[in-house]
Amino acid sequence: MKQMNIKKTTTTTHGGRSVLDKVFLVSACVFIFVLFIYPNLKENQTMFSTLDRATPDCSVHCKQCLKDLLASEKKNIKTELRLLDVEKRLVEADKRLIALQDPSVPNPIPVDVTEAKVAEVKAEERAVEAEKHAVDIEKELIALRGAAAAAAADDDDDNAAAAASASPIFVSPMLPRSITPVVITPQTFALNSGARKAHVHKCASVVFDMFVHDPALCKFISAQLLRGGWECPIINSLAKVMAEHPGESFMDIGSNVGAFSLTFAHLGYKVFAFEAMMFNAELQVASIGSFPMKGELNLFNMAVADKTGGELCIHAANDIGYNSGNGQISPGPCSAKDEIVPRVAIQDVMKHYYPDVCIAAIKIDVEGYEGHALRGAENLFTGKCPPCAVFMEYNKEYTLRAGLPERVAFDFLEKHGFKCVNTFAADYTCVNPKCRSGAT
């Protein structure tokens, strides 16, 4: 170092400028860079590293960490898609605005076409950026799913005891919203902060506990369950059908918080439950994870329809405080308040995962979508062991609102040999007189 310093003090540059002057100039440049430029670069780097900034340390408790991150990214994708839809609407609005300048239109509204065109281009550019961002997030999700699967494999030994004590519940790899056994934490009731535990004891000679909505929000089903039971006459009739077919299964289409599905799982049957609203499914998950059952409950958080693919909207009920766990399926367009869920045909789920299962009885209540749901379960009625009884709630107004003929569900069941009788109010009991006797 001494030799270098001596050399710098005795050597000159071209033009007669001393090395000392050069060193001073370089030092000044470094000072400016450190003081002004580097902080901006660092800020920009931070701004463009949002994923790193938002990502928790996944080296500890990796499985839960990645699950939480995955759920967050799914919400981001939904947001981006909605933004994209807004941008498309802006483009259409601009086009209509420009059309108003058509000379052939009488008394056209004065509009700055150039300004409108610029707005259209900008809106299209934003839409493209939104699409790109949605694709990027989807790529990140794919990577996260792989990491989560690896983390789950690493955590298998630690979770073996908890999984063994939890009641059996179906985990579907084909669904983005699969349901898994849970340990109750403050996060368990993310959508139901006022959840209550009900002691059910009035129906089908079975006693069990389950979680229900805050009765202040649901004075209908949940309030009745807190008093000990819900629709016991129907459940008792279903229990008689199931008792005549030991070894067969029960299906609950539109299972709400699980009054029917949990009853038959606690009676010892294998149950297949379909519930589109996460507001309701969340409580079923907590009930399954908390209270051991004699049977098995397979819960599908999806909207049942006549075919598999795409998504459907769930319009929540307007009667908040009366029956807030109620909602109606709609093909869209979805509003900002709607829940968006996967669309699936029941027969596709059963064929893929449970091809040899016999369903002895079905309860169906999907607020007017019964026709679509039954059409998507055609194979259950044409297979080796069709259901012996279907208990259905029918609402003419909701059926028409779903775009279906008012008797579509009855026509479907009668086509397959069922005889339907109105048992009470909107409740119908449909029985197959040619049904097999005993287990198959």
Residue pairs with C-beta under 8 A, 6 or more apart in sequence:
8 19
8 20
8 23
9 19
9 20
11 19
12 18
12 19
13 19
13 21
13 22
46 53
51 140
54 72
55 69
56 65
56 68
56 69
57 65
58 65
58 66
58 69
58 147
58 151
62 147
62 151
62 154
62 155
63 148
63 151
63 152
63 154
63 155
66 144
66 147
66 148
66 151
67 148
69 144
70 141
70 144
70 145
70 148
73 137
73 140
73 141
73 144
74 141
74 176
76 137
77 134
77 137
77 138
77 141
78 340
80 130
80 133
80 134
80 137
81 134
82 336
83 130
84 127
84 130
84 131
84 134
87 123
87 124
87 126
87 127
87 130
88 127
90 119
90 123
91 120
91 123
91 124
91 127
94 116
94 117
94 119
94 120
94 123
95 120
97 111
97 116
98 111
98 113
98 116
98 117
98 120
99 105
100 108
100 109
100 111
101 108
101 111
101 113
102 108
162 181
162 183
163 181
165 292
166 181
166 182
166 288
166 289
167 181
167 265
167 288
167 289
167 291
167 292
167 293
167 296
167 297
168 296
168 297
168 298
169 179
169 180
169 181
169 285
169 288
169 289
169 296
169 297
169 298
169 299
170 179
170 272
170 297
170 298
170 299
170 300
170 353
171 178
171 179
171 180
172 178
172 179
172 300
172 349
172 353
174 349
174 352
175 300
175 301
175 302
175 342
175 344
176 342
177 278
177 301
177 302
177 341
177 342
178 301
179 281
179 284
179 285
179 299
179 300
179 301
180 285
181 288
181 289
182 188
182 285
182 286
182 288
182 289
183 289
184 286
184 289
184 290
188 282
188 285
188 286
188 289
189 195
189 211
189 282
189 283
189 286
190 282
191 278
191 279
191 282
192 211
192 213
192 214
192 279
192 282
192 283
193 214
194 213
194 214
194 216
194 217
195 211
195 212
195 213
195 214
195 283
195 286
196 211
196 212
196 213
196 214
196 215
196 222
196 226
197 209
197 210
197 211
197 212
198 209
198 210
198 211
198 212
198 222
198 225
198 226
198 228
199 207
199 209
199 228
200 206
200 207
200 208
200 209
200 210
200 225
200 228
200 229
200 259
200 262
200 263
201 207
201 228
201 229
202 228
202 229
202 232
203 229
203 230
203 231
203 232
203 235
203 236
203 239
203 263
204 232
204 235
204 236
204 238
204 239
204 263
204 267
205 239
206 263
206 266
206 267
208 262
208 263
208 266
208 291
208 293
209 287
209 290
209 291
210 225
210 257
210 258
210 259
210 262
210 283
210 287
210 291
211 257
211 283
211 286
211 287
211 290
212 218
212 221
212 222
212 225
212 226
212 257
212 283
213 221
213 222
213 257
213 279
213 283
213 324
213 325
214 222
215 222
215 223
215 226
216 321
217 320
217 321
217 324
217 325
218 322
218 323
218 324
218 325
219 321
219 322
219 323
220 322
220 323
220 325
220 326
221 230
221 256
221 257
221 259
221 323
221 325
222 257
222 325
224 230
225 257
225 259
229 235
229 259
230 259
231 259
231 260
233 423
233 424
234 363
234 391
234 423
234 427
235 259
235 260
235 263
237 389
237 391
237 429
238 250
238 260
238 264
238 361
238 363
238 389
238 391
239 263
239 264
239 267
241 360
241 361
241 388
241 389
242 248
242 250
242 264
242 267
242 269
242 360
242 361
244 360
244 388
244 437
244 438
245 358
245 360
245 361
245 388
245 436
245 438
245 439
246 438
246 439
247 358
247 439
247 440
248 269
248 358
248 359
248 360
248 385
248 439
248 440
249 269
249 270
249 271
249 272
249 357
249 358
249 359
249 360
250 260
250 261
250 264
250 269
250 270
250 271
250 272
250 359
250 360
250 361
250 362
250 363
251 271
251 272
251 273
251 274
251 346
251 359
251 361
251 362
251 363
251 380
251 387
252 258
252 260
252 261
252 264
252 271
252 272
252 273
252 274
252 362
252 363
253 274
253 304
253 346
253 362
253 363
253 364
253 365
253 366
253 373
253 377
254 274
254 275
254 276
254 304
254 363
254 364
254 365
254 366
254 367
254 373
255 261
255 273
255 274
255 275
255 280
255 284
255 299
256 275
256 280
256 325
256 365
257 280
257 283
257 284
257 287
257 325
258 273
258 275
258 280
258 283
258 284
258 287
258 297
260 363
261 271
261 273
261 284
261 297
261 299
262 284
262 287
262 288
262 293
262 297
264 271
264 295
265 271
265 288
265 293
265 294
265 295
265 296
265 297
266 293
266 294
266 295
267 294
267 295
268 294
268 295
269 295
269 296
270 295
270 296
270 298
270 357
271 295
271 296
271 297
271 298
272 298
272 300
272 350
272 354
272 357
272 359
273 284
273 297
273 298
273 299
273 300
274 300
274 302
274 304
274 346
275 281
275 284
275 299
275 300
275 301
276 301
276 302
276 303
276 304
276 312
276 314
276 327
276 329
276 339
276 341
276 366
277 314
277 316
277 325
277 327
277 339
278 301
278 339
278 341
279 316
279 324
279 325
279 327
279 339
280 325
281 299
281 301
284 297
284 299
285 299
288 297
288 299
300 344
300 349
301 341
302 341
302 342
302 343
302 344
303 311
303 312
303 314
303 329
303 341
303 342
303 343
303 344
303 369
304 344
304 345
304 346
304 366
304 369
304 372
304 373
304 376
304 377
305 312
305 329
305 343
305 344
305 345
305 369
305 372
305 373
305 376
306 345
306 372
306 373
306 375
306 376
307 343
307 345
307 376
308 343
308 344
308 345
308 348
308 376
309 343
310 342
310 343
311 340
311 341
311 342
311 343
312 329
312 330
312 331
312 332
312 340
312 341
312 343
313 329
313 330
313 331
313 332
313 333
313 334
313 335
313 338
313 339
313 340
314 327
314 328
314 329
314 330
314 338
314 339
314 340
314 341
315 327
315 328
315 329
315 330
315 335
315 338
316 324
316 326
316 327
316 337
316 338
316 339
317 323
317 324
317 325
317 326
317 327
317 328
319 326
326 367
327 339
327 367
328 367
328 368
328 369
328 398
328 401
328 402
329 366
329 367
329 368
329 369
329 372
329 402
330 338
330 402
331 403
334 340
344 376
345 375
345 376
345 377
346 373
346 376
346 377
346 380
347 376
347 377
347 378
347 379
347 380
348 376
350 357
350 377
350 379
350 380
351 379
358 384
358 385
358 439
358 440
359 380
359 385
359 387
360 387
360 388
360 389
361 387
361 388
361 389
361 390
361 391
362 380
362 387
362 389
362 390
362 391
363 390
363 391
363 392
364 370
364 373
364 374
364 390
364 391
364 392
364 393
365 392
365 393
366 373
367 395
367 398
368 395
368 397
368 398
368 399
368 400
368 401
368 402
368 404
369 398
369 402
370 392
370 394
370 399
370 408
370 409
371 399
371 402
371 404
371 405
371 408
371 409
371 412
372 402
372 404
374 381
374 409
374 412
374 413
375 412
380 386
380 387
381 387
381 416
382 416
384 440
385 436
385 440
386 416
386 432
386 435
387 432
387 435
388 431
388 432
388 435
388 436
389 429
389 430
389 431
389 432
389 435
390 413
390 418
390 429
390 430
391 427
391 428
391 429
391 430
392 409
392 413
392 420
392 427
392 428
392 430
393 426
393 427
393 428
394 409
394 410
394 426
394 427
394 428
395 426
396 406
399 405
399 406
399 408
399 409
400 406
405 411
410 420
410 428
410 430
413 420
413 430
414 420
416 432
417 432
417 433
417 434
418 430
418 431
418 432
419 430
419 431
419 433
420 428
420 429
420 430
421 428
421 429
421 430
421 431
422 428
423 429
